[in-house]
Amino acid sequence: MPIYRVNGKKYDIPKDKVSKFESVYPDATVDIYDNASGKGYEIPVSKVGRFKNRFPKWSYEKGAVASYTDVTDVSEAGEVGSSVEQQEAWKPTPMQKAFMMGSVQSSLNSFKAHTDASMERLKNTSEYYNRGGAFSGNKPVKGDMRYNEDAGKIEQTYLTPTGTATADKFAAERETRAYNDYVDNMTVSGQLRRAGRDLSDLLRKREERVKAIHDKWAEDQKNNKAPLAAVLGAQTYVPSIQSDPEYRALTAAIHQAEKRVQTLQHESDRQDGKDVGFWRGFGEVVGDIKTWDFGYSGLMDAMTMLDATSKPSPNRPAKTDAQKEAEQIMLEQTYEAQQAQSAYGQNDSFWNRAGVMTGEMLPFMLDFAIMGGAKGGTSMVTRNLDAVLLRSLHKAAPKIARNKAVQWTTKALGA
């Protein structure tokens, strides 16, 4: 019967129980004999298989011929060598211990630093909104007076919406601008604010252009000494504005910006649970002055778009830098409006679309009544404007990509 040793105690295990015992006590040792030499050994159970292969005349009991001396440690097994020697536990050197302790301490310090920084940021964010940050237009607000160890003095701190507290006001403003840009790009409300700012900026630029045209017209009239100059001048003022390429490009850009604002406003209202149904669509169409100009505004926008995307011709005057800039703005606003429509336009309900269609029928009916159903009425122009604009955009796309990499995606992260 095999004799096992576990924790200094000896156990006689029946042969039919050996496998189960070794699985329960894998660190046990067993007395085993080499009957060829008559020597006995104390072997870890994990080494028994290798011992049996090395010594075919093994036995768990003393052989009848071989004489048993002692049950010795495996290290004394001579010719068995390393194949059956007992594995010793790994003991780290003092240097290895110091390295491991340093690694553990470094990990603990890093964890504590990140935890402290997160708690500090949460505290600063709470203080930012408690000090009126939500009503400041997402601008930095003044925080507490804090001691600056680097400068060695107490300084005024500035808080940002991201929870940063710094004595550097310009750094706080930079971080806040970056945060605002992120919000503008990633949420519908932010995109709507950005579209509103673009529309306001375009209205301001067009107003400045109208003033410049007026000043030039007034100067020309002042210098014109012809007898009927005043009469003829009054008749040329409005046409001089409407024919100005820069003014027309800015006007087309404004129309696209208005579409973009309307699309984003619809989505924002839907998310807030407001009604964006039949009467909303009907009212927006009927209340739009462009609905009642028999397609004139759309035709001017289409012609301006085609002119901006067509190749230069020696028969036309060279474009000024201001005109090129206005046309580029127009193309960018058209792209932004289509991005918004592509992202959110399909969310309009059936009743909203029905309201839009009903509103668009009214000017067609008025046109029909005025023209008496004559073929080629003004509404024919209106019905074909979308196709013209679409073809224009196909030509404009390479120019947009070349002059400005418009990488912003309107429906970011599903916002």
TORNU-677733 format. One line per 5 residues: for each residue y, z, x of N, C-alpha, C. Coordinates in pm, whole numbers, padded with zeros to 5 digits. Layout:
BEGIN
Y:Z:X:Y:Z:X:Y:Z:X  ...
# end
This chain:
BEGIN
-00118:00000:00086:00000:00000:00000:00124:00000:00091  00222:-00096:00073:00341:-00102:00158:00421:00028:00151  00474:00065:00265:00558:00185:00273:00702:00141:00295  00793:00177:00201:00935:00140:00207:01018:00264:00237  01134:00239:00298:01229:00347:00325:01366:00308:00267
01422:00400:00189:01553:00379:00127:01632:00508:00142  01747:00502:00210:01834:00618:00229:01759:00737:00291  01672:00706:00390:01600:00813:00461:01478:00865:00390  01446:00811:00272:01329:00856:00198:01220:00748:00202  01092:00794:00202:00979:00705:00213:00913:00688:00076
00876:00559:00045:00813:00531:-00084:00689:00445:-00061  00576:00483:-00125:00455:00402:-00126:00456:00316:-00252  00467:00185:-00235:00483:00096:-00351:00357:00012:-00367  00296:00009:-00488:00181:-00077:-00512:00218:-00225:-00491  00120:-00306:-00449:00149:-00445:-00418:00202:-00522:-00539
00157:-00486:-00661:00206:-00558:-00779:00348:-00519:-00818  00405:-00417:-00751:00543:-00372:-00780:00640:-00408:-00668  00588:-00475:-00562:00671:-00501:-00444:00793:-00588:-00478  00769:-00698:-00549:00880:-00791:-00578:00992:-00723:-00656  00956:-00646:-00756:01058:-00578:-00837:01133:-00475:-00754
01058:-00399:-00668:01122:-00296:-00586:01222:-00359:-00489  01182:-00471:-00424:01271:-00535:-00327:01395:-00594:-00395  01383:-00638:-00520:01501:-00691:-00591:01597:-00580:-00629  01543:-00459:-00655:01629:-00345:-00691:01692:-00284:-00567  01617:-00281:-00455:01667:-00222:-00331:01663:-00326:-00220
01759:-00419:-00220:01757:-00525:-00117:01787:-00473:00024  01844:-00353:00035:01875:-00298:00167:01762:-00210:00222  01651:-00202:00152:01539:-00118:00197:01471:-00179:00319  01396:-00098:00393:01312:-00145:00504:01166:-00118:00470  01075:-00192:00534:00933:-00178:00505:00854:-00171:00637
00747:-00092:00638:00658:-00084:00754:00564:-00203:00751  00562:-00278:00859:00478:-00397:00866:00415:-00405:01005  00298:-00459:01013:00220:-00456:01138:00184:-00597:01182  00177:-00613:01316:00123:-00734:01378:-00014:-00696:01431  -00119:-00733:01360:-00255:-00694:01397:-00301:-00759:01527
-00234:-00867:01567:-00272:-00931:01692:-00240:-00842:01811  -00124:-00775:01804:-00083:-00688:01915:-00106:-00542:01884  -00130:-00512:01755:-00150:-00375:01714:-00023:-00295:01702  00093:-00360:01702:00221:-00290:01694:00272:-00289:01550  00345:-00183:01518:00405:-00172:01386:00557:-00172:01396
00623:-00220:01290:00769:-00234:01292:00828:-00191:01157  00953:-00150:01166:01030:-00121:01044:01127:-00239:01025  01101:-00321:00924:01172:-00446:00907:01253:-00443:00776  01381:-00487:00778:01454:-00504:00651:01381:-00604:00562  01383:-00580:00434:01309:-00667:00342:01358:-00811:00349
01484:-00830:00387:01537:-00965:00396:01478:-01041:00514  01416:-00971:00610:01359:-01035:00728:01206:-01046:00720  01147:-00994:00614:00999:-00990:00606:00940:-01130:00608  01002:-01222:00533:00949:-01357:00526:00945:-01423:00662  01051:-01405:00739:01055:-01466:00873:00952:-01400:00965
00933:-01267:00949:00833:-01197:01030:00693:-01249:01002  00664:-01273:00875:00532:-01322:00837:00505:-01459:00894  00611:-01545:00897:00594:-01678:00953:00571:-01673:01104  00632:-01576:01169:00621:-01566:01315:00488:-01503:01358  00441:-01410:01278:00317:-01339:01312:00216:-01356:01197
00130:-01457:01209:00034:-01484:01100:-00060:-01367:01070  -00092:-01283:01172:-00185:-01172:01149:-00109:-01045:01113  -00018:-01056:01018:00061:-00941:00975:-00016:-00865:00868  00027:-00742:00849:-00033:-00660:00745:00059:-00543:00716  00055:-00496:00588:00132:-00377:00554:00057:-00249:00596
-00068:-00265:00644:-00149:-00150:00685:-00201:-00173:00827  -00246:-00063:00892:-00300:-00075:01027:-00425:-00161:01025  -00435:-00249:01126:-00554:-00330:01136:-00673:-00248:01187  -00791:-00289:01156:-00910:-00214:01197:-00927:-00219:01348  -00883:-00332:01411:-00900:-00346:01555:-00777:-00296:01629
-00660:-00335:01579:-00536:-00299:01650:-00509:-00151:01635  -00452:-00097:01736:-00414:00045:01734:-00267:00057:01702  -00231:00145:01612:-00091:00163:01568:-00025:00268:01655  00088:00232:01709:00160:00327:01794:00266:00400:01715  00374:00334:01683:00484:00393:01609:00544:00289:01516
00610:00336:01416:00694:00249:01335:00832:00254:01398  00862:00150:01472:00986:00151:01551:01094:00067:01485  01216:00076:01537:01329:-00003:01486:01309:-00149:01526  01362:-00238:01451:01344:-00380:01474:01398:-00423:01609  01495:-00350:01663:01553:-00388:01792:01453:-00375:01904
01342:-00300:01883:01240:-00282:01984:01124:-00379:01967  01139:-00479:01887:01029:-00568:01853:01008:-00677:01956  01065:-00664:02073:01041:-00750:02189:01049:-00896:02156  00931:-00961:02155:00924:-01104:02141:00973:-01154:02006  00984:-01067:01906:01038:-01110:01777:01180:-01159:01793
01255:-01097:01882:01391:-01137:01918:01487:-01134:01800  01582:-01227:01803:01689:-01227:01704:01643:-01270:01567  01526:-01329:01558:01480:-01376:01428:01451:-01263:01332  01424:-01139:01383:01395:-01029:01292:01481:-00908:01320  01585:-00924:01405:01665:-00806:01436:01753:-00770:01317
01776:-00643:01301:01850:-00591:01185:01997:-00626:01198  02057:-00672:01088:02198:-00708:01088:02284:-00583:01082  02381:-00577:01172:02471:-00463:01175:02595:-00490:01093  02653:-00388:01033:02776:-00401:00955:02893:-00438:01047  02984:-00527:00992:03100:-00571:01071:03202:-00459:01082
03247:-00436:01203:03347:-00333:01228:03470:-00399:01290  03584:-00395:01220:03704:-00461:01275:03759:-00386:01396  03820:-00462:01482:03885:-00402:01598:04018:-00342:01554  04077:-00256:01636:04209:-00199:01601:04313:-00307:01575  04310:-00417:01650:04407:-00523:01628:04385:-00591:01493
04256:-00612:01458:04225:-00672:01329:04266:-00581:01215  04244:-00451:01232:04287:-00356:01130:04439:-00362:01111  04512:-00368:01222:04658:-00372:01214:04704:-00500:01144  04637:-00613:01174:04674:-00739:01111:04650:-00736:00960  04534:-00681:00919:04504:-00673:00777:04600:-00582:00704
04632:-00470:00765:04728:-00379:00704:04865:-00444:00691  04904:-00521:00794:05032:-00590:00787:05035:-00695:00678  04924:-00768:00659:04918:-00870:00554:04927:-00807:00416  04854:-00696:00398:04858:-00627:00269:04999:-00576:00240  05062:-00518:00342:05196:-00464:00323:05298:-00574:00294
05280:-00689:00362:05370:-00801:00337:05357:-00852:00194  05233:-00859:00144:05212:-00903:00006:05275:-00805:-00093  05260:-00675:-00066:05319:-00575:-00155:05471:-00584:-00153  05529:-00604:-00033:05675:-00615:-00023:05726:-00739:-00096  05652:-00852:-00083:05693:-00974:-00152:05686:-00956:-00304
05581:-00892:-00351:05567:-00869:-00496:05680:-00780:-00547  05712:-00676:-00470:05819:-00585:-00511:05954:-00656:-00511  05977:-00743:-00410:06104:-00815:-00403:06120:-00908:-00524  06012:-00981:-00559:06020:-01070:-00674:06039:-00992:-00803  05973:-00880:-00815:05989:-00798:-00936:06131:-00745:-00947
06185:-00695:-00835:06322:-00642:-00837:06423:-00753:-00869  06401:-00873:-00811:06493:-00984:-00837:06489:-01025:-00985  06369:-01026:-01044:06357:-01062:-01185:06425:-00960:-01275  06408:-00832:-01244:06473:-00728:-01323:06624:-00735:-01308  06671:-00762:-01186:06815:-00774:-01164:06873:-00892:-01240
06799:-01005:-01242:06847:-01123:-01313:06853:-01097:-01465  06752:-01029:-01517:06754:-00995:-01660:06872:-00905:-01693  06898:-00808:-01605:07011:-00718:-01626:07143:-00795:-01624  07157:-00888:-01527:07282:-00964:-01517:07299:-01058:-01636  07189:-01117:-01683:07197:-01206:-01800:07243:-01129:-01923
07186:-01010:-01942:07227:-00926:-02055:07374:-00888:-02044  07417:-00854:-01925:07557:-00817:-01905:07648:-00937:-01927  07603:-01057:-01888:07684:-01178:-01907:07718:-01198:-02054  07616:-01186:-02141:07641:-01208:-02283:07712:-01090:-02347  07691:-00969:-02294:07765:-00854:-02345:07914:-00864:-02314
07947:-00935:-02208:08088:-00951:-02169:08150:-01078:-02228  08084:-01136:-02327:08143:-01250:-02398:08108:-01385:-02340  07999:-01393:-02263:07961:-01521:-02204:07930:-01627:-02307  07874:-01586:-02421:07839:-01682:-02525:07962:-01748:-02586  08078:-01683:-02576:08201:-01737:-02634:08294:-01796:-02529
08243:-01808:-02406:08328:-01859:-02297:08302:-02005:-02270  08219:-02070:-02353:08184:-02207:-02326:08089:-02221:-02209  08003:-02120:-02190:07908:-02119:-02078:07981:-02132:-01944  08084:-02051:-01928:08156:-02044:-01801:08129:-01908:-01737  08149:-01895:-01605:08128:-01764:-01542:08223:-01660:-01600
08177:-01535:-01608:08260:-01425:-01655:08263:-01318:-01547  08366:-01237:-01549:08380:-01131:-01450:08279:-01019:-01476  08215:-00974:-01368:08122:-00864:-01378:08181:-00736:-01320  08096:-00647:-01269:08142:-00521:-01212:08198:-00543:-01071  08269:-00441:-01025:08309:-00435:-00884:08190:-00379:-00807
08138:-00454:-00711:08021:-00413:-00637:08047:-00416:-00486  07973:-00331:-00418:07988:-00323:-00272:07911:-00437:-00206  07980:-00513:-00124:07920:-00624:-00052:07885:-00577:00088  07756:-00563:00116:07713:-00512:00246:07751:-00606:00359  07745:-00737:00336:07780:-00833:00441:07928:-00826:00475
08012:-00817:00371:08157:-00811:00396:08204:-00670:00426  08124:-00571:00388:08162:-00432:00413:08274:-00383:00324  08283:-00437:00202:08390:-00393:00111:08346:-00416:-00034  08421:-00354:-00125:08394:-00369:-00267:08464:-00495:-00318  08389:-00580:-00390:08444:-00707:-00436:08415:-00729:-00585
08495:-00816:-00644:08475:-00857:-00782:08356:-00952:-00790  08264:-00928:-00883:08150:-01018:-00901:08171:-01107:-01022  08104:-01221:-01020:08111:-01317:-01130:07968:-01344:-01178  07950:-01339:-01309:07818:-01355:-01369:07803:-01495:-01427  07681:-01551:-01413:07651:-01684:-01467:07549:-01671:-01580
07535:-01774:-01663:07437:-01767:-01772:07293:-01757:-01723  07269:-01790:-01597:07133:-01782:-01543:07101:-01644:-01486  07196:-01551:-01491:07170:-01415:-01445:07204:-01391:-01300  07282:-01478:-01239:07325:-01458:-01100:07456:-01382:-01097  07466:-01287:-01006:07590:-01212:-00984:07634:-01236:-00840
07752:-01292:-00822:07801:-01324:-00689:07950:-01301:-00680  07995:-01272:-00557:08138:-01254:-00535:08207:-01387:-00510  08131:-01494:-00494:08184:-01628:-00469:08207:-01697:-00603  08331:-01706:-00644:08363:-01765:-00774:08324:-01912:-00780  08346:-01985:-00671:08313:-02128:-00670:08162:-02150:-00680
08086:-02064:-00614:07940:-02074:-00623:07894:-02048:-00765  07957:-01950:-00832:07922:-01921:-00972:07954:-02040:-01062  08066:-02107:-01035:08103:-02222:-01117:08008:-02339:-01094  07965:-02360:-00969:07869:-02467:-00941:07737:-02443:-01012  07689:-02320:-01005:07562:-02288:-01070:07573:-02302:-01221
07685:-02263:-01277:07705:-02273:-01421:07710:-02419:-01465  07776:-02504:-01386:07780:-02647:-01419:07641:-02707:-01416  07562:-02669:-01316:07425:-02719:-01308:07343:-02674:-01429  07365:-02551:-01472:07294:-02499:-01591:07337:-02576:-01716  07467:-02601:-01730:07516:-02673:-01847:07460:-02816:-01850
07453:-02880:-01733:07396:-03015:-01727:07250:-03013:-01772  07179:-02911:-01730:07037:-02899:-01768:07026:-02883:-01921  07108:-02795:-01977:07104:-02772:-02122:07141:-02900:-02197  07242:-02973:-02146:07285:-03095:-02212:07173:-03199:-02216  07092:-03203:-02113:06989:-03304:-02105:06860:-03266:-02176
06834:-03138:-02195:06704:-03093:-02240:06700:-03047:-02386  06812:-03037:-02454:06812:-02992:-02593:06895:-03088:-02678  06862:-03095:-02807:06937:-03182:-02897:07082:-03135:-02910  07101:-03003:-02921:07238:-02951:-02932:07318:-02983:-02806  07253:-02973:-02690:07321:-03007:-02565:07354:-03155:-02557
07261:-03241:-02600:07286:-03384:-02601:07400:-03418:-02697  07405:-03346:-02808:07512:-03371:-02906:07647:-03332:-02848  07652:-03220:-02776:07778:-03181:-02713:07821:-03284:-02609  07725:-03333:-02533:07759:-03433:-02431:07807:-03562:-02495  07742:-03604:-02604:07785:-03724:-02674:07925:-03706:-02732
07952:-03584:-02784:08086:-03556:-02837:08192:-03562:-02728  08159:-03511:-02610:08255:-03518:-02499:08279:-03663:-02457  08172:-03742:-02455:08188:-03883:-02420:08277:-03955:-02521  08258:-03925:-02649:08338:-03990:-02752:08485:-03950:-02739  08510:-03823:-02716:08649:-03779:-02699:08714:-03844:-02578
08639:-03857:-02472:08692:-03919:-02350:08722:-04066:-02374  08636:-04134:-02450:08659:-04275:-02479:08782:-04294:-02569  08798:-04207:-02666:08918:-04216:-02753:09045:-04195:-02672  09038:-04101:-02577:09156:-04077:-02493:09186:-04200:-02405  09083:-04261:-02347:09104:-04379:-02262:09160:-04496:-02342
09110:-04514:-02465:09163:-04623:-02546:09308:-04599:-02584  09341:-04473:-02613:09480:-04441:-02645:09571:-04469:-02526  09523:-04436:-02407:09602:-04464:-02287:09619:-04614:-02267  09513:-04691:-02300:09525:-04836:-02286:09622:-04893:-02387  09620:-04845:-02509:09715:-04892:-02611:09859:-04862:-02566
09881:-04746:-02510:10016:-04710:-02462:10060:-04803:-02350  09966:-04837:-02260:10000:-04928:-02150:10035:-05067:-02203  09959:-05113:-02304:09988:-05244:-02364:10124:-05241:-02434  10150:-05132:-02504:10280:-05119:-02574:10396:-05119:-02474  10380:-05047:-02365:10489:-05041:-02267:10516:-05178:-02206
10410:-05253:-02180:10429:-05387:-02124:10492:-05479:-02227  10446:-05469:-02352:10505:-05551:-02459:10653:-05518:-02477  10686:-05390:-02478:10826:-05349:-02494:10911:-05399:-02378  10857:-05397:-02258:10933:-05446:-02142:10956:-05596:-02153  10854:-05669:-02199:10869:-05814:-02216:10974:-05845:-02322
10974:-05769:-02431:11072:-05792:-02537:11214:-05760:-02489  11225:-05661:-02406:11356:-05622:-02355:11414:-05732:-02266  11327:-05797:-02191:11373:-05900:-02098:11384:-06038:-02163  11333:-06052:-02286:11336:-06181:-02354:11468:-06193:-02431  11551:-06289:-02391:11683:-06304:-02452:11687:-06419:-02552
11575:-06471:-02591:11573:-06581:-02687:11623:-06534:-02823  11681:-06626:-02903:11738:-06585:-03033:11635:-06522:-03128  11514:-06576:-03132:11412:-06524:-03225:11310:-06435:-03154  11346:-06382:-03040:11252:-06303:-02962:11204:-06180:-03038  11294:-06112:-03107:11257:-05991:-03178:11158:-06021:-03290
11183:-06132:-03363:11094:-06168:-03474:10957:-06207:-03423  10954:-06293:-03321:10826:-06338:-03266:10752:-06224:-03195  10829:-06135:-03133:10767:-06024:-03061:10694:-05930:-03154  10751:-05906:-03272:10686:-05817:-03369:10552:-05874:-03415  10544:-06009:-03418:10420:-06071:-03463:10314:-06079:-03353
10355:-06058:-03230:10259:-06066:-03119:10209:-05929:-03075  10263:-05820:-03125:10226:-05688:-03075:10079:-05655:-03106  10041:-05662:-03235:09903:-05628:-03271:09803:-05725:-03209  09826:-05856:-03212:09732:-05947:-03145:09717:-05919:-02995  09824:-05874:-02932:09815:-05845:-02788:09720:-05728:-02762
09713:-05637:-02856:09620:-05523:-02841:09478:-05569:-02868  09459:-05641:-02980:09324:-05680:-03022:09260:-05780:-02927  09340:-05854:-02855:09285:-05954:-02763:09268:-05900:-02621  09311:-05778:-02598:09300:-05721:-02463:09153:-05690:-02431  09096:-05745:-02326:08953:-05725:-02296:08917:-05579:-02272
09004:-05506:-02204:08974:-05365:-02178:08974:-05284:-02307  09070:-05311:-02394:09077:-05241:-02522:08953:-05272:-02607  08913:-05398:-02609:08797:-05436:-02688:08669:-05371:-02635  08655:-05364:-02502:08536:-05301:-02445:08531:-05153:-02477  08646:-05087:-02469:08650:-04945:-02501:08622:-04921:-02649
08672:-05011:-02735:08646:-04998:-02879:08498:-05014:-02909  08434:-05112:-02846:08290:-05129:-02865:08213:-05008:-02815  08257:-04951:-02703:08193:-04831:-02650:08207:-04715:-02747  08324:-04704:-02811:08347:-04597:-02909:08253:-04613:-03028  08234:-04736:-03074:08144:-04759:-03187:08001:-04717:-03151
07956:-04748:-03031:07823:-04707:-02989:07813:-04555:-02974  07919:-04494:-02922:07919:-04348:-02908:07915:-04280:-03045  07984:-04339:-03144:07981:-04284:-03279:07840:-04292:-03339  07769:-04403:-03313:07630:-04414:-03360:07543:-04308:-03295  07565:-04288:-03167:07486:-04189:-03093:07511:-04049:-03148
07637:-04015:-03171:07671:-03884:-03226:07608:-03866:-03363  07613:-03970:-03446:07556:-03961:-03580:07406:-03939:-03576  07336:-04011:-03487:07190:-03995:-03476:07154:-03854:-03431  07224:-03803:-03330:07196:-03670:-03279:07234:-03562:-03379  07343:-03586:-03455:07384:-03490:-03558:07280:-03481:-03668
07222:-03595:-03704:07114:-03594:-03803:06998:-03508:-03756  06956:-03529:-03630:06842:-03454:-03578:06874:-03305:-03569  06994:-03273:-03526:07034:-03132:-03516:07033:-03066:-03654  07084:-03137:-03754:07086:-03082:-03890:06945:-03067:-03946  06859:-03163:-03916:06720:-03151:-03963:06654:-03028:-03903
06677:-03004:-03775:06619:-02886:-03711:06674:-02757:-03770  06798:-02761:-03820:06859:-02642:-03882:06825:-02630:-04029  06746:-02723:-04082:06705:-02716:-04222:06807:-02771:-04319  06906:-02845:-04272:07007:-02902:-04361:06958:-03033:-04421  07018:-03069:-04536:06976:-03189:-04606:07033:-03313:-04537
06946:-03406:-04501:06988:-03534:-04445:06920:-03642:-04529  06957:-03646:-04658:06887:-03733:-04751:06969:-03851:-04797  06951:-03887:-04924:07010:-04008:-04980:07162:-04007:-04971  07222:-03900:-05025:07369:-03898:-05033:07434:-03889:-04896  07364:-03830:-04800:07418:-03826:-04664:07424:-03968:-04606
07314:-04041:-04619:07314:-04178:-04570:07412:-04268:-04644  07417:-04255:-04776:07508:-04336:-04858:07653:-04307:-04824  07685:-04177:-04812:07823:-04139:-04785:07871:-04184:-04648  07784:-04179:-04549:07825:-04220:-04415:07854:-04370:-04409  07777:-04449:-04484:07801:-04594:-04484:07928:-04627:-04561
07942:-04571:-04679:08058:-04601:-04763:08187:-04550:-04700  08178:-04436:-04629:08297:-04380:-04569:08335:-04439:-04435  08256:-04534:-04386:08286:-04598:-04258:08373:-04720:-04282  08491:-04724:-04218:08584:-04835:-04240:08524:-04967:-04196  08432:-04962:-04100:08371:-05087:-04051:08284:-05152:-04157
08241:-05074:-04257:08159:-05130:-04365:08239:-05231:-04448  08370:-05212:-04453:08453:-05290:-04544:08539:-05395:-04474  08513:-05422:-04348:08595:-05524:-04279:08522:-05658:-04272  08418:-05674:-04356:08344:-05800:-04366:08284:-05844:-04233  08241:-05747:-04154:08172:-05780:-04030:08262:-05808:-03912
08395:-05789:-03928:08487:-05824:-03819:08462:-05735:-03696  08449:-05604:-03718:08429:-05513:-03605:08299:-05544:-03531  08194:-05569:-03609:08067:-05603:-03546:08073:-05732:-03469  08145:-05831:-03523:08159:-05958:-03454:08236:-05942:-03323  08344:-05863:-03325:08421:-05839:-03203:08336:-05767:-03098
08258:-05670:-03143:08172:-05598:-03049:08069:-05691:-02987  08011:-05780:-03071:07910:-05872:-03021:07970:-05970:-02920  08087:-06021:-02950:08152:-06114:-02859:08190:-06046:-02728  08236:-05922:-02738:08271:-05847:-02617:08147:-05820:-02532  08037:-05788:-02599:07912:-05763:-02528:07864:-05889:-02456
07871:-06002:-02526:07828:-06127:-02466:07918:-06164:-02348  08046:-06140:-02362:08138:-06171:-02254:08112:-06083:-02132  08076:-05958:-02157:08053:-05866:-02045:07926:-05900:-01969  07828:-05958:-02038:07699:-05985:-01974:07683:-06130:-01929  07781:-06214:-01959:07772:-06354:-01919:07817:-06372:-01775
07775:-06481:-01714:07810:-06508:-01576:07957:-06550:-01564  08019:-06523:-01449:08160:-06563:-01429:08174:-06715:-01440  08289:-06758:-01490:08317:-06901:-01507:08455:-06933:-01450  08467:-07047:-01384:08600:-07083:-01328:08703:-07111:-01436  08656:-07132:-01561:08749:-07160:-01670:08809:-07034:-01732
08761:-06919:-01687:08813:-06793:-01741:08882:-06714:-01631  08984:-06637:-01667:09052:-06557:-01564:08959:-06450:-01507  08982:-06416:-01382:08899:-06314:-01317:08921:-06179:-01384  08816:-06102:-01391:08823:-05970:-01453:08887:-05870:-01359  08969:-05783:-01416:09028:-05676:-01337:08927:-05563:-01319
08955:-05475:-01224:08865:-05361:-01202:08859:-05271:-01324  08974:-05256:-01393:08977:-05172:-01513:08890:-05232:-01623  08893:-05367:-01637:08810:-05432:-01738:08662:-05418:-01705  08627:-05433:-01578:08487:-05417:-01537:08438:-05275:-01564  08525:-05178:-01537:08486:-05039:-01562:08466:-05015:-01711
08555:-05070:-01794:08543:-05052:-01939:08416:-05119:-01991  08384:-05237:-01938:08263:-05305:-01982:08138:-05228:-01939  08142:-05170:-01820:08028:-05090:-01776:08008:-04969:-01865  08118:-04904:-01903:08110:-04791:-01995:08050:-04834:-02129  08091:-04952:-02175:08039:-05004:-02302:07888:-05025:-02294
07841:-05084:-02184:07698:-05107:-02169:07621:-04975:-02162  07676:-04878:-02092:07610:-04748:-02080:07604:-04678:-02215  07712:-04683:-02292:07712:-04620:-02423:07615:-04689:-02519  07601:-04821:-02506:07505:-04894:-02587:07363:-04848:-02553  07337:-04834:-02424:07206:-04787:-02380:07178:-04646:-02433
07276:-04557:-02420:07259:-04418:-02466:07235:-04414:-02616  07308:-04497:-02691:07291:-04499:-02837:07151:-04547:-02875  07100:-04647:-02803:06966:-04696:-02833:06860:-04594:-02793  06884:-04520:-02685:06792:-04414:-02647:06783:-04307:-02757  06898:-04268:-02809:06900:-04167:-02915:06831:-04219:-03041
06858:-04346:-03075:06796:-04404:-03194:06645:-04415:-03176  06602:-04453:-03057:06459:-04466:-03029:06389:-04330:-03036  06458:-04226:-02991:06396:-04094:-02986:06395:-04024:-03121  06504:-04039:-03199:06518:-03959:-03321:06534:-04042:-03448  06561:-04171:-03434:06589:-04252:-03553:06473:-04256:-03650
06350:-04254:-03596:06234:-04262:-03685:06215:-04134:-03766  06290:-04029:-03732:06278:-03904:-03807:06359:-03905:-03936  06443:-04008:-03955:06519:-04017:-04081:06421:-04033:-04197  06449:-03962:-04305:06361:-03965:-04421:06376:-04096:-04499  06282:-04119:-04589:06288:-04238:-04675:06416:-04240:-04756
06454:-04124:-04810:06573:-04120:-04895:06700:-04142:-04816  06703:-04099:-04691:06821:-04126:-04609:06835:-04276:-04584  06723:-04340:-04553:06728:-04485:-04531:06764:-04558:-04661  06714:-04506:-04773:06748:-04567:-04901:06897:-04556:-04928  06956:-04442:-04893:07100:-04425:-04910:07179:-04520:-04823
07134:-04541:-04700:07201:-04636:-04610:07194:-04777:-04666  07076:-04816:-04711:07060:-04952:-04766:07145:-04972:-04891  07151:-04870:-04975:07234:-04881:-05096:07381:-04896:-05061  07426:-04817:-04962:07565:-04828:-04919:07596:-04963:-04859  07500:-05021:-04787:07524:-05151:-04724:07524:-05264:-04826
07467:-05242:-04944:07468:-05344:-05048:07606:-05363:-05108  07687:-05259:-05107:07818:-05267:-05175:07909:-05372:-05113  07930:-05373:-04981:08016:-05479:-04926:07957:-05618:-04944  07824:-05629:-04944:07763:-05760:-04968:07794:-05807:-05110  07785:-05715:-05206:07816:-05752:-05345:07963:-05790:-05358
08052:-05714:-05287:08194:-05748:-05291:08218:-05885:-05229  08151:-05912:-05119:08163:-06041:-05054:08115:-06153:-05145  08005:-06127:-05213:07950:-06227:-05305:08049:-06257:-05417  08113:-06149:-05466:08209:-06169:-05576:08331:-06247:-05529  08377:-06216:-05406:08497:-06282:-05355:08469:-06428:-05323
08357:-06453:-05257:08324:-06589:-05213:08258:-06670:-05322  08220:-06604:-05433:08159:-06677:-05542:08018:-06725:-05508  07953:-06655:-05414:07817:-06695:-05376:07813:-06815:-05285  07928:-06853:-05227:07933:-06970:-05140:07846:-06949:-05018  07779:-07055:-04978:07693:-07048:-04861:07777:-07026:-04737
07729:-06937:-04650:07803:-06911:-04526:07913:-06810:-04544  07902:-06721:-04643:08001:-06618:-04665:08010:-06522:-04548  08110:-06433:-04552:08134:-06342:-04438:08017:-06249:-04414  07938:-06216:-04517:07826:-06126:-04497:07717:-06189:-04411  07715:-06322:-04404:07619:-06387:-04316:07643:-06344:-04172
07770:-06326:-04137:07803:-06280:-04002:07748:-06141:-03981  07771:-06054:-04080:07725:-05915:-04068:07574:-05908:-04051  07501:-05991:-04127:07355:-05982:-04123:07298:-06028:-03990  07373:-06108:-03915:07322:-06160:-03787:07376:-06085:-03666  07461:-05985:-03687:07520:-05916:-03573:07417:-05838:-03493
07322:-05774:-03563:07221:-05695:-03492:07141:-05782:-03397  07107:-05903:-03441:07030:-05993:-03355:07111:-06034:-03232  07240:-06059:-03253:07326:-06097:-03140:07336:-05983:-03040  07359:-05862:-03091:07370:-05746:-03003:07241:-05722:-02927  07128:-05741:-02995:07000:-05717:-02930:06980:-05814:-02814
07013:-05942:-02838:07001:-06040:-02729:07096:-06006:-02615  07212:-05953:-02650:07308:-05914:-02546:07253:-05802:-02461  07187:-05706:-02523:07134:-05592:-02450:07022:-05634:-02355  06944:-05734:-02394:06839:-05780:-02304:06900:-05834:-02176  07016:-05899:-02187:07083:-05950:-02068:07156:-05838:-01994
07196:-05735:-02068:07276:-05628:-02007:07190:-05529:-01931  07062:-05519:-01967:06977:-05415:-01906:06975:-05419:-01754  06957:-05537:-01689:06959:-05537:-01542:07090:-05490:-01484  07201:-05523:-01552:07331:-05481:-01501:07347:-05331:-01510  07297:-05272:-01619:07304:-05127:-01632:07225:-05061:-01522
07103:-05110:-01498:07019:-05048:-01396:07077:-05067:-01257  07145:-05179:-01234:07199:-05205:-01100:07322:-05120:-01071  07410:-05105:-01170:07535:-05035:-01145:07526:-04885:-01161  07433:-04841:-01242:07419:-04696:-01262:07278:-04667:-01307  07203:-04589:-01231:07064:-04558:-01266:07065:-04457:-01379
07056:-04507:-01500:07059:-04419:-01618:06918:-04364:-01638  06891:-04247:-01582:06758:-04192:-01582:06739:-04084:-01688  06848:-04041:-01749:06837:-03933:-01848:06758:-03981:-01968  06663:-03904:-02016:06583:-03934:-02134:06630:-03845:-02249  06665:-03907:-02362:06725:-03830:-02471:06631:-03726:-02526
06502:-03761:-02548:06410:-03665:-02610:06332:-03593:-02501  06397:-03511:-02417:06332:-03442:-02306:06252:-03323:-02356  06115:-03308:-02312:06027:-03196:-02344:06013:-03175:-02494  06043:-03289:-02569:06027:-03276:-02713:06136:-03198:-02779  06258:-03175:-02709:06365:-03092:-02768:06425:-03162:-02888
# end
